[in-house]
Amino acid sequence: MAWIQINIAVNESLAEPLSDHFMAIGAVSVTFADAQDTPIYEPELGTTPIWQQTRVIALFDAETDPKAVITRLTAQMPELSKKAFRIEPLEDKDWIRAWMDQFQPMQFGENLWIVPSWCEPPHSEAVNLLLDPGMAFGTGTHPTTALCLTWLDRHPPKGLSVIDYGCGSGVLALAADKLGAQSVQGTDIDPQAILASQQNAQRNQAQIAFALVKDFQSPPVDCLLANILAGPLKSLAPEFKRLLKPNGTLVLSGLLSQQAEDLIDFYQSQGFTLTEKNILDEWAQLSFIFHAEPA
């Protein structure tokens, strides 16, 4: 089946209303894209940020009259110009296969791989996590996840107790489990993340307990991994101290490299000693040893 795309760049305040109008007219789907190469690095928790200039892209059946769609939209939203819309025909293809082909097995460190379910593991003797792209964040494609997975490959938590705080898809918890951790738990504020993590654990035959943050209880553990954002990483310091054993390891990521020194100074004032700092692209990963009292 062939398709057409109708898209336009609009101010962020118009993106959601325009999306609603597209769907009401009969769009099969509507997506948002950055119209000015303006990355969003640290949104507020619980929010869905939109770029200041957002390209709204609607997909229609090829039989749709795009001029009629645009005429109707501009009647409903007179602030839009007909000349600003783009109409693009899309070739008929297997879109599911095209999407799947974007994702191939990825290696982290020497022995850790993430393998989509439709691919054969490149090395059957390696540590292979079966993980498909989905709604929850974290399948290894983002630099912060890659940094944490590489750290785990270099420092396998054999025989240790581990918490994945802000688990997303559960990928760090799964990696810790497969790399020999004695016990692994995961927590997140998003129910969708907990569901995705539980499904991924089942797929990988891993016994990992996942719970929402509001329900999460744990005795102190040997290692805590938190791939979140710089702001929450600061505010969660008291909770991390409560959840870590003395001389336990704290692994932090989700922060920009220019935010690293400030976070290092902050955590060192809280009784942590920096042991490692790694940078990938403009992102950073930090690891610390926790001391019960400030050094």
C-alpha positions in Angstrom: 0.0 0.0 0.0 1.3 3.5 -0.9 1.3 6.5 1.4 1.8 10.2 1.4 3.2 12.4 4.1 2.0 15.9 4.8 4.3 17.9 7.2 4.9 21.4 8.4 7.2 23.1 10.9 5.3 25.0 13.6 5.8 26.7 16.9 5.7 24.3 19.9 2.4 25.7 21.0 0.7 24.6 17.8 2.2 21.1 17.6 -0.4 19.3 19.7 -3.5 21.1 18.3 -2.2 20.4 14.8 -1.7 16.7 15.6 -5.2 16.5 16.9 -6.6 18.1 13.7 -4.5 15.7 11.5 -5.9 12.7 13.3 -9.5 14.0 13.1 -9.1 14.4 9.3 -8.0 10.8 9.0 -4.2 10.6 9.4 -3.0 7.0 10.1 -0.3 8.4 12.3 1.3 11.7 13.4 4.9 12.1 14.6 6.9 15.0 15.9 10.5 15.8 14.8 13.0 18.6 15.7 12.7 21.3 13.0 15.9 23.2 14.0 18.5 20.8 15.3 17.7 21.8 18.9 18.3 18.8 21.2 16.3 18.5 24.4 18.8 17.2 27.0 17.0 17.3 30.4 13.3 17.6 30.5 11.4 17.8 33.8 10.4 14.5 35.2 6.9 13.4 34.1 6.8 15.8 31.1 6.8 15.2 27.4 8.9 18.0 25.9 8.4 19.4 22.4 10.9 21.4 20.5 10.4 25.1 20.1 10.2 24.6 16.3 8.6 21.2 15.8 8.0 19.4 12.5 4.6 17.7 12.6 4.5 14.8 10.2 1.2 13.1 9.2 0.9 9.9 7.3 -2.1 9.3 5.0 -3.4 6.7 2.5 -2.1 7.6 -1.0 -5.8 8.0 -2.1 -6.1 11.1 0.2 -6.3 14.5 -1.5 -3.5 16.4 0.2 -4.7 19.8 -1.1 -8.1 19.1 0.5 -6.4 18.2 3.8 -4.3 21.4 3.8 -7.3 23.5 2.9 -9.3 22.0 5.8 -6.4 22.5 8.2 -5.8 26.1 7.3 -9.5 26.8 7.8 -9.3 25.3 11.3 -5.9 26.9 12.1 -5.7 30.2 10.1 -2.3 30.9 11.5 -0.8 28.2 9.2 0.2 29.0 5.7 -0.7 26.7 2.9 2.7 27.3 1.3 4.5 26.0 4.4 3.2 22.5 4.0 5.2 19.8 2.3 3.7 16.8 0.5 5.9 13.8 0.1 4.8 10.5 -1.6 6.2 7.3 0.1 7.1 4.2 -1.8 5.3 1.1 -1.0 7.5 -1.1 1.1 7.5 -3.5 4.0 7.7 -0.9 6.8 8.0 -3.4 9.6 11.0 -5.0 7.9 12.5 -1.7 7.2 12.1 -0.7 10.9 13.6 -4.0 12.1 16.6 -3.7 9.8 17.6 -0.5 11.6 18.4 -2.6 14.7 21.2 -5.0 14.7 23.2 -6.7 17.5 25.3 -4.3 19.5 28.5 -5.1 21.4 29.5 -3.4 24.7 33.0 -4.0 26.0 34.5 -7.4 25.2 31.8 -9.8 26.0 28.3 -8.2 26.3 25.8 -8.0 23.5 22.3 -6.8 23.0 20.5 -8.8 20.4 17.1 -8.1 18.9 14.8 -11.1 19.0 14.8 -11.4 15.2 18.6 -11.7 15.0 21.0 -14.6 15.7 23.6 -13.8 18.4 26.9 -13.1 16.6 28.7 -15.0 19.4 26.7 -17.7 21.2 29.4 -18.0 23.9 29.1 -14.3 24.8 26.7 -12.7 27.3 23.7 -12.1 25.0 20.7 -10.0 26.1 17.6 -10.4 24.0 16.0 -7.0 23.9 13.8 -5.3 21.3 13.3 -1.6 20.9 10.1 -0.5 22.6 8.3 2.3 24.5 10.6 2.3 27.5 14.0 4.1 27.3 17.1 2.0 27.1 18.1 -0.5 24.5 21.8 0.4 24.3 21.5 2.9 21.4 21.9 6.0 23.6 25.4 6.9 24.7 24.5 6.9 28.4 23.2 3.3 28.2 26.2 2.3 26.2 28.5 3.8 28.8 26.8 1.9 31.7 26.8 -1.4 29.8 30.5 -1.1 28.9 31.2 -0.3 32.6 29.3 -3.5 33.6 31.3 -5.5 31.1 34.5 -4.2 32.6 33.4 -4.7 36.2 31.1 -7.7 36.2 29.1 -7.8 39.5 29.8 -11.5 40.3 28.2 -12.4 43.5 27.0 -8.9 44.3 23.6 -7.4 45.0 22.6 -4.7 42.5 19.9 -2.1 42.0 19.0 -0.6 38.6 17.4 2.8 39.7 15.4 4.3 36.8 15.4 1.0 35.0 13.6 2.0 31.8 13.6 -1.2 29.8 15.6 -3.1 32.5 18.6 -3.4 30.3 21.2 -2.6 33.1 19.4 -4.9 35.5 19.5 -7.7 32.9 23.2 -7.1 32.1 24.0 -7.3 35.8 22.1 -10.5 36.2 23.7 -12.1 33.2 27.1 -11.0 34.3 26.8 -12.9 37.6 25.1 -10.7 40.1 23.7 -12.6 43.1 20.6 -10.6 43.3 19.2 -7.8 41.1 16.3 -5.3 41.6 15.0 -2.5 39.4 12.8 0.5 40.0 11.3 3.4 38.0 8.6 6.0 38.3 6.9 4.9 35.0 4.5 1.9 35.1 5.3 1.3 31.4 9.0 1.0 32.3 8.2 -1.6 35.0 6.0 -3.6 32.5 8.7 -3.5 29.8 11.4 -4.5 32.3 9.3 -7.5 33.5 8.7 -8.6 30.0 12.4 -8.3 29.1 13.3 -10.3 32.2 10.9 -13.0 31.3 12.3 -13.2 27.8 15.8 -13.5 29.1 14.8 -16.1 31.8 16.1 -13.7 34.5 14.7 -13.6 38.1 14.7 -9.8 38.7 12.2 -8.0 41.0 10.9 -4.7 39.4 8.7 -2.2 41.3 7.6 1.4 41.1 9.7 3.8 43.1 6.7 4.5 45.5 6.6 0.8 46.3 10.3 0.0 46.2 11.9 -1.4 49.3 15.4 -2.8 49.6 18.2 -3.4 52.1 21.5 -1.8 51.3 23.2 -3.3 48.2 26.8 -3.6 46.9 26.1 -1.7 43.6 23.6 0.8 42.5 23.3 1.9 38.8 21.3 5.1 38.0 21.1 6.2 34.4 18.7 9.1 34.8 19.4 12.9 34.5 21.8 15.3 36.3 19.1 17.1 38.3 17.4 13.9 39.7 20.8 12.4 40.3 21.5 15.2 42.8 18.1 15.1 44.5 18.3 11.3 44.9 21.7 11.3 46.7 20.1 10.7 50.2 18.2 7.8 48.8 21.3 6.3 47.1 23.2 6.6 50.4 20.4 4.7 52.2 20.4 2.0 49.5 24.2 1.4 49.4 26.4 -0.6 51.8 29.5 1.1 53.1 32.2 0.8 50.3 29.4 0.0 47.9 29.7 1.2 44.2 27.5 3.9 42.7 27.4 4.2 38.9 25.8 7.4 37.5 25.0 8.4 33.9 22.4 10.4 32.0 24.4 13.6 32.4 26.2 15.8 29.9 30.0 15.9 30.0 29.9 19.5 31.0 27.7 18.6 34.0 30.2 16.0 35.3 32.5 18.2 37.4 29.6 19.7 39.3 28.1 16.3 40.0 31.6 14.9 41.1 32.1 17.8 43.5 28.6 17.3 44.9 28.9 13.6 45.4 32.4 13.9 46.9 30.9 16.3 49.5 28.3 13.6 50.3 30.8 10.9 51.2 31.6 9.4 47.9 35.0 9.0 46.2 35.3 9.1 42.4 36.8 6.0 40.9 36.1 6.4 37.2 34.9 8.9 34.7 34.1 8.0 31.1 32.9 10.1 28.2 31.1 9.1 25.0 30.1 11.8 22.6 28.9 14.7 24.9 27.7 12.3 27.6 29.4 11.2 30.8 29.4 8.2 33.2 30.8 8.4 36.7 31.5 5.7 39.3 32.1 6.2 43.0 32.8 4.3 46.2 30.4 5.2 49.0 31.8 5.9 52.5 29.5 6.1 55.4 30.8 9.6 56.4 32.1 12.4 54.2 35.8 12.0 53.4 
